[in-house]
Amino acid sequence: DAAPAGRLAGYNLQSFTYNYWSTYGSPEMDRRAEKIQGVKVSSDGRVVSLAVSGFHKGRVYELHLDSIKSAAGEPVLHPEAYYTLNDIPD
């Protein structure tokens, strides 16, 4: 069912960063909620595009699919995705 995939409430986007220093490891720093402005589901229901503004270089973006299910009604196998935005092209 593509209807839940088209609802903003089905997605939770947050971002955070790390301290970069000579020793290994850092706690997450500056965690914040990010606003998803729109959702578009492809006609075949297989691709979802999220409209988000205000991306910042160097942040890790964490996306949770809170209530999205497969066409068979099963939960998404991997409901979390992470992406480090290293650069923003001109």
C-alpha distances in whole Angstrom, upper triangle without the diagonal:
4,6,7,8,10,12,15,15,13,16,19,22,26,29,32,35,38,41,43,46,48,47,44,41,40,38,35,37,36,32,30,27,26,24,21,22,18,15,14,11,12,12,11,8,11,13,13,16,18,21,23,27,30,30,33,35,35,33,30,26,24,20,18,15,15,12,9,8,7,5,8,8,11,12,13,16,18,17,20,21,25,27,30,31,35,35,34,35,37
4,6,5,7,9,13,14,11,14,18,20,23,26,30,33,36,39,41,44,47,46,43,40,39,37,34,35,34,30,28,25,23,21,18,18,15,11,10,7,9,9,9,6,9,10,10,13,14,17,20,24,27,27,30,32,33,30,28,24,22,18,17,13,14,12,9,9,9,8,11,11,13,13,13,17,18,16,19,20,23,24,28,28,32,32,31,32,34
4,5,5,7,11,11,10,13,17,19,23,26,30,33,36,40,41,45,47,47,44,41,39,37,34,35,33,30,27,24,22,20,17,17,14,11,11,9,11,12,12,9,12,13,11,14,15,17,20,23,27,27,30,32,33,30,28,25,23,19,17,14,14,11,9,10,11,10,13,12,14,14,15,19,19,17,20,21,24,26,29,29,33,33,32,33,35
4,5,5,9,9,7,10,14,16,20,23,27,30,33,37,39,42,45,44,41,37,36,34,31,32,30,27,24,21,20,18,15,16,13,11,11,10,13,14,14,11,13,13,11,14,14,16,18,22,25,25,28,30,31,28,26,22,20,16,14,10,10,7,6,8,10,11,13,11,13,12,12,16,17,14,17,18,21,23,27,27,31,32,30,32,34
4,6,8,9,7,9,12,15,18,21,25,28,31,35,36,40,42,41,38,35,34,32,29,30,29,25,23,20,18,16,13,14,11,8,8,7,10,12,12,8,10,9,7,10,10,14,16,20,22,22,25,27,28,25,23,19,17,14,12,9,10,8,6,8,9,10,13,12,13,12,11,15,15,12,15,16,19,20,24,24,28,28,27,29,31
4,7,9,8,10,13,15,19,22,25,29,32,35,37,41,43,43,40,37,36,34,30,31,29,26,23,20,18,15,12,12,9,6,6,6,10,11,13,10,12,11,8,9,10,12,15,18,21,22,25,27,29,26,24,20,19,15,14,12,12,11,9,11,13,13,17,15,17,16,15,18,18,16,17,18,20,22,25,25,28,28,27,28,29
4,5,6,8,11,14,17,20,24,27,31,34,36,40,43,42,39,36,34,32,29,29,27,24,21,17,16,13,11,11,9,7,9,10,13,15,16,13,15,14,11,12,11,12,14,18,21,21,25,27,28,25,23,20,18,14,13,11,11,9,9,12,14,15,18,16,17,16,15,19,19,16,17,18,20,22,25,25,29,29,27,29,30
4,5,6,8,10,14,17,21,24,28,31,33,37,40,39,37,34,31,29,26,26,24,20,17,14,12,10,7,8,7,6,10,11,15,18,19,16,17,15,11,11,9,10,11,15,17,18,21,24,25,22,21,17,15,12,12,10,10,10,11,14,17,18,21,19,19,17,16,20,19,15,16,16,18,20,22,22,26,26,25,27,28
4,5,7,11,14,17,21,24,28,31,33,37,40,39,36,33,31,28,25,25,23,20,17,13,13,11,10,11,11,10,13,14,18,20,21,17,18,17,14,14,12,14,14,17,19,20,23,26,26,23,21,17,15,12,11,9,8,8,10,13,16,18,20,17,18,15,15,19,18,14,15,17,19,20,23,24,27,28,27,29,31
4,7,10,14,17,20,24,27,31,33,36,39,38,35,32,30,27,24,25,24,20,18,14,14,13,11,13,12,10,12,13,16,18,19,15,15,14,12,13,11,14,15,18,20,20,23,25,26,22,20,16,14,10,8,6,5,5,6,10,13,15,17,14,14,12,12,15,14,11,12,14,17,19,22,23,26,27,26,29,31
4,6,10,13,17,20,23,27,29,32,35,34,32,28,27,24,21,22,20,17,15,11,11,10,8,11,10,9,12,13,16,19,20,16,16,14,11,11,9,12,12,15,17,17,19,22,22,18,16,13,10,7,6,5,6,8,8,12,15,17,19,17,16,14,12,15,13,10,10,11,13,15,18,19,23,24,23,25,28
4,7,10,14,17,20,24,26,29,32,32,29,26,23,21,18,18,17,13,11,8,8,9,8,12,12,12,15,17,20,23,23,20,19,17,14,14,11,13,12,14,15,15,17,20,20,16,14,10,8,6,5,7,7,10,11,15,18,21,22,20,19,16,14,16,14,10,10,11,12,14,16,17,21,23,22,25,27
4,7,11,14,17,21,23,26,29,29,26,23,21,19,15,16,14,11,9,6,5,7,7,11,12,13,16,17,20,24,24,21,20,17,14,13,10,11,9,12,12,11,14,16,16,12,11,7,6,5,6,9,10,13,14,18,20,23,25,23,22,18,16,18,15,12,10,10,10,11,13,14,18,19,18,21,24
4,7,11,14,17,20,23,26,26,24,20,18,16,12,12,10,7,6,4,5,8,10,14,15,16,19,21,24,27,28,24,23,21,18,17,13,14,11,13,12,11,12,14,14,10,8,6,5,7,9,12,13,16,17,21,23,26,28,26,24,21,19,20,17,14,11,11,10,11,12,13,16,18,18,21,24
4,7,11,14,16,20,23,23,21,18,15,13,10,9,8,6,6,6,7,10,12,15,18,19,21,23,26,29,30,27,25,22,20,18,15,15,12,13,11,9,9,11,10,6,5,4,6,9,11,15,16,20,20,24,26,29,31,29,27,23,21,22,18,16,13,11,9,9,9,10,13,15,16,19,22
4,7,10,13,16,20,19,18,14,12,10,6,6,5,4,6,9,10,14,16,19,21,22,25,27,29,33,33,30,28,26,23,22,19,19,16,16,13,11,10,11,9,6,5,7,8,12,14,18,19,23,23,27,29,32,34,32,30,26,24,24,20,18,15,13,11,11,9,11,13,15,17,20,23
4,7,9,13,16,16,15,12,9,9,6,5,6,7,10,13,13,17,19,22,24,25,28,29,32,35,35,33,31,28,26,24,21,21,18,17,15,12,10,10,7,5,6,9,11,15,17,21,22,26,27,29,31,35,36,34,32,29,26,26,22,21,17,15,12,11,9,10,11,14,16,20,22
4,6,9,13,12,11,8,6,6,5,5,8,10,13,16,17,21,23,26,28,29,31,33,35,38,38,35,33,31,29,27,25,25,22,21,19,16,13,12,9,8,9,12,13,17,20,23,25,29,29,32,33,37,38,37,34,31,28,27,24,23,19,17,14,13,11,13,13,16,18,22,24
4,6,10,10,10,8,6,7,8,7,10,12,16,19,20,24,26,29,31,32,35,36,38,42,42,39,37,34,32,31,28,28,25,24,21,18,15,14,11,11,12,15,17,21,23,27,29,32,33,36,37,41,42,40,38,34,32,31,27,27,23,21,18,17,14,15,15,17,20,23,26
4,7,8,9,8,7,10,11,11,13,16,19,22,22,26,28,31,33,34,36,37,39,43,42,40,37,35,33,31,29,29,26,25,22,20,16,14,11,12,13,17,19,23,25,29,31,34,35,37,38,42,43,42,39,36,33,32,28,28,24,22,18,17,14,15,14,16,20,23,25
4,6,7,8,8,12,13,13,16,19,22,25,26,30,32,34,37,37,40,41,43,46,46,43,41,38,37,35,33,33,30,29,26,23,20,18,14,16,17,21,22,26,29,32,34,37,38,40,42,45,46,45,42,39,36,35,31,31,27,25,22,21,17,19,17,20,23,26,28
4,7,9,10,14,16,17,20,22,25,29,29,33,35,38,40,40,42,43,45,48,48,45,43,40,39,38,36,36,33,32,29,26,23,21,17,19,20,23,25,29,31,35,36,40,40,42,43,47,48,47,44,40,38,36,33,33,29,27,24,23,20,21,19,22,25,28,30
4,7,9,12,15,16,20,21,25,28,29,33,35,38,40,40,42,43,45,48,48,45,42,40,39,38,36,36,33,33,30,27,24,22,19,19,20,23,24,28,30,33,35,39,39,41,42,46,47,45,42,39,36,35,31,31,28,26,23,23,20,22,21,24,27,30,33
4,7,11,13,15,19,20,23,26,27,31,33,36,38,38,40,40,42,45,44,42,39,37,36,35,33,34,31,31,29,26,23,21,17,18,17,21,21,25,27,30,32,35,36,38,39,42,43,42,39,35,33,31,28,28,25,23,20,20,18,20,19,23,26,29,32
4,7,10,12,16,16,20,23,24,28,30,33,35,35,37,38,39,43,42,39,37,35,33,33,31,32,29,29,27,24,21,20,16,16,15,18,18,22,24,27,29,32,33,35,36,40,40,39,36,32,30,28,25,25,22,21,17,18,16,19,18,22,25,28,31
4,6,8,12,13,17,20,22,25,27,31,33,33,36,37,39,42,42,39,36,34,32,31,29,30,27,27,24,22,19,18,14,14,13,16,17,21,22,26,27,31,32,34,36,39,40,38,36,32,30,29,25,25,21,20,17,17,15,18,18,21,24,27,30
4,6,10,11,14,17,20,23,25,29,31,31,34,35,37,41,40,37,35,33,31,30,28,28,25,25,23,21,19,18,15,13,13,15,15,19,20,24,24,28,29,32,34,38,38,36,34,30,28,27,24,23,19,19,16,17,15,18,19,22,24,28,31
4,7,7,11,14,16,20,22,25,27,28,30,32,34,38,37,34,32,30,28,27,24,25,22,22,20,17,16,16,13,10,10,12,12,15,17,21,22,25,26,29,31,35,36,34,31,28,26,25,22,20,17,16,13,14,13,15,17,20,22,25,28
4,6,9,13,15,19,21,24,27,28,31,32,35,39,39,36,34,31,29,27,24,24,21,21,18,16,14,14,12,10,10,12,13,17,19,22,23,27,28,31,33,37,38,36,34,30,28,28,24,23,19,18,15,16,14,15,16,19,21,24,27
4,6,10,12,16,19,21,24,26,29,31,34,37,38,35,33,30,28,26,23,22,19,18,15,14,12,14,12,9,11,12,13,16,18,22,22,26,27,31,33,36,38,36,34,30,28,28,25,23,19,19,16,16,14,15,17,19,20,24,25
4,7,10,13,16,19,22,23,26,28,31,34,35,31,30,28,25,23,20,20,17,17,15,14,13,14,13,10,9,10,10,13,14,18,18,22,24,27,29,33,34,32,30,26,25,25,22,19,16,16,14,14,14,15,17,19,20,24,26
4,6,10,13,16,19,20,24,26,29,32,33,30,29,26,23,21,18,17,14,14,12,12,12,15,14,10,11,10,10,12,14,17,17,21,22,26,28,31,33,31,29,26,24,25,22,19,16,16,14,15,15,15,18,19,20,23,25
4,7,10,13,15,17,20,23,26,29,30,26,26,23,20,18,15,15,12,12,12,12,13,16,16,12,12,10,10,10,12,14,14,18,19,23,26,28,30,28,27,23,22,23,20,17,15,15,14,15,15,16,19,20,20,23,25
4,7,10,12,14,18,20,23,26,27,24,24,21,17,15,12,11,8,9,8,9,11,14,15,11,11,9,9,10,12,14,15,18,19,22,25,27,30,27,27,23,22,23,20,17,15,14,13,14,14,14,17,18,17,20,22
4,6,9,12,15,18,21,24,26,23,23,20,16,14,10,9,6,8,9,10,13,16,18,15,15,12,12,11,13,14,15,17,18,22,24,26,29,27,26,23,22,24,22,18,17,16,16,16,17,16,20,20,18,21,22
4,6,8,11,14,17,21,22,19,19,16,12,10,7,6,5,8,10,11,14,17,19,16,16,12,12,10,12,12,14,15,15,19,21,23,26,24,24,21,20,22,20,17,16,15,15,15,17,16,20,20,18,21,22
4,7,10,14,17,20,22,19,20,17,13,11,7,5,6,8,11,13,16,19,21,19,19,15,16,14,15,15,16,18,17,21,23,24,27,26,26,24,22,25,23,20,19,18,19,18,20,19,22,22,19,21,22
4,7,10,13,16,18,16,17,14,10,8,6,5,7,10,14,15,19,21,23,21,20,17,17,14,15,15,16,16,15,19,20,21,25,23,24,22,20,23,22,19,19,18,19,19,21,20,24,23,21,22,23
4,7,10,13,15,12,13,10,7,6,5,6,9,13,16,17,20,23,24,22,21,17,17,13,14,12,14,14,13,15,17,18,21,20,21,19,17,20,19,17,17,16,18,18,21,20,24,24,22,23,24
4,7,9,12,10,11,8,6,5,7,8,12,15,19,19,22,24,26,24,23,19,19,16,17,15,17,16,14,16,16,17,20,20,21,20,18,21,20,18,19,18,20,20,23,22,25,25,23,23,24
4,7,8,6,7,6,5,6,9,12,15,18,22,21,25,27,28,26,24,21,20,17,17,14,16,15,12,13,13,13,17,17,18,17,16,19,19,17,18,18,20,21,24,24,27,27,25,25,27
4,5,5,6,5,6,8,11,14,17,20,24,23,27,28,30,28,26,23,22,19,19,17,19,18,15,15,14,14,17,18,19,19,17,20,20,19,20,20,22,22,25,25,28,27,25,26,27
4,5,8,8,10,12,15,17,21,24,27,27,31,32,34,32,30,27,26,23,23,20,22,20,17,17,15,13,17,18,20,21,19,22,23,22,23,23,26,26,29,29,31,31,29,29,30
4,6,8,10,13,16,19,22,26,29,28,32,33,34,32,30,27,26,22,22,19,21,19,16,15,13,11,14,16,18,19,17,19,21,20,22,22,25,25,29,29,32,31,30,30,32
4,6,8,11,14,17,20,24,27,26,29,31,32,29,27,24,22,19,18,15,17,15,12,11,10,9,12,13,15,15,14,17,18,17,19,19,22,23,26,27,30,30,29,29,31
4,7,10,13,17,20,23,26,25,28,29,29,27,25,22,21,17,17,14,17,16,12,12,9,9,13,14,14,15,12,14,15,15,17,17,20,20,24,24,27,28,27,27,29
4,7,10,13,16,19,22,21,24,25,26,24,22,19,18,15,16,14,17,16,12,13,12,12,16,17,17,16,13,16,15,15,16,15,17,18,21,21,24,24,23,23,26
4,7,10,13,16,19,18,22,23,24,22,20,17,16,13,13,11,14,14,11,13,13,14,17,17,17,16,13,16,15,14,14,14,16,16,20,20,23,23,21,22,24
4,7,10,13,16,15,19,20,22,20,19,15,15,13,14,13,16,16,14,16,16,17,21,20,21,19,16,19,17,16,16,14,16,15,18,17,20,20,18,19,21
4,6,10,13,13,16,18,20,18,16,13,13,11,12,12,14,15,14,17,18,19,23,22,22,19,17,19,17,15,15,13,14,14,17,16,19,19,17,19,20
4,7,10,11,15,17,19,17,17,14,15,13,15,15,17,18,17,20,21,23,26,25,25,23,21,23,21,19,18,16,16,15,17,16,19,18,16,17,18
4,7,7,11,14,16,14,14,11,13,12,14,15,17,19,18,22,23,25,28,27,27,24,22,24,21,19,17,15,15,14,15,13,17,16,14,16,17
4,6,9,12,15,14,15,12,15,14,17,19,21,23,22,26,27,29,32,31,30,28,25,27,24,22,20,18,17,15,16,13,16,15,12,14,15
4,6,10,13,11,13,12,15,15,18,20,22,24,24,28,30,32,35,33,32,29,27,29,25,23,21,18,17,15,14,12,14,13,11,14,14
4,7,9,8,10,9,12,13,17,19,21,24,24,27,28,31,33,32,31,28,25,26,23,21,18,16,14,11,11,8,11,10,8,12,13
4,6,6,9,10,13,15,19,22,24,27,26,30,31,34,36,35,34,30,28,28,25,23,20,17,14,12,10,7,9,9,8,12,13
4,6,9,10,14,17,20,23,26,29,28,31,32,35,37,36,35,31,28,29,25,24,21,17,14,11,8,5,6,5,6,10,12
4,7,10,13,16,20,23,25,28,28,31,32,35,37,36,34,31,28,28,24,23,19,16,13,10,7,5,5,7,10,13,16
4,6,10,13,16,19,22,25,25,28,29,32,35,33,31,28,25,25,21,20,16,14,10,8,6,6,8,10,11,15,18
4,7,10,13,17,19,22,22,25,26,29,31,30,28,24,22,21,18,16,13,10,7,6,4,6,9,12,13,17,20
4,7,10,13,16,19,19,22,23,26,28,27,25,21,19,19,16,14,10,8,6,5,6,8,11,13,14,17,20
4,7,10,12,16,16,19,20,24,26,24,22,18,16,16,13,11,7,6,5,7,9,11,14,17,17,21,23
4,7,9,12,12,15,17,20,22,20,19,15,13,14,11,8,6,5,6,9,12,13,17,19,19,22,24
4,6,9,9,12,15,18,20,18,16,12,10,12,9,6,5,7,9,12,15,17,20,22,23,25,28
4,6,6,9,11,15,16,14,13,9,8,10,9,5,6,9,12,15,18,20,23,25,25,27,30
4,6,9,13,16,17,14,13,9,9,12,11,7,9,12,15,18,21,22,26,28,27,30,32
4,6,10,13,14,11,10,8,9,12,12,9,12,14,18,20,24,25,29,30,30,32,35
4,7,10,11,9,9,7,7,10,11,8,11,13,17,19,23,24,28,29,29,31,33
4,7,8,5,5,5,6,9,11,10,13,15,19,22,25,27,30,32,31,33,36
4,5,5,5,6,6,9,11,11,15,16,20,23,26,28,31,32,32,33,36
4,5,7,10,10,13,15,15,18,20,24,26,29,31,34,35,34,35,38
4,6,9,10,12,16,16,19,21,25,28,31,33,36,37,37,38,41
4,7,9,12,15,14,18,20,24,27,30,32,35,37,36,38,41
4,6,8,11,11,15,18,22,25,28,30,34,35,35,37,40
4,6,9,8,12,15,18,21,25,27,30,32,32,34,37
4,6,5,9,11,15,18,22,24,27,29,29,31,34
4,6,9,11,15,18,21,24,27,29,30,32,35
4,6,8,11,14,18,20,23,26,26,29,32
4,7,10,14,17,20,23,25,25,28,31
4,7,10,14,16,19,22,23,25,28
4,7,10,13,16,18,19,22,25
4,7,10,13,15,17,19,23
4,6,9,12,13,16,19
4,6,9,11,14,18
4,6,7,11,14
4,7,10,13
4,6,9
4,7
4
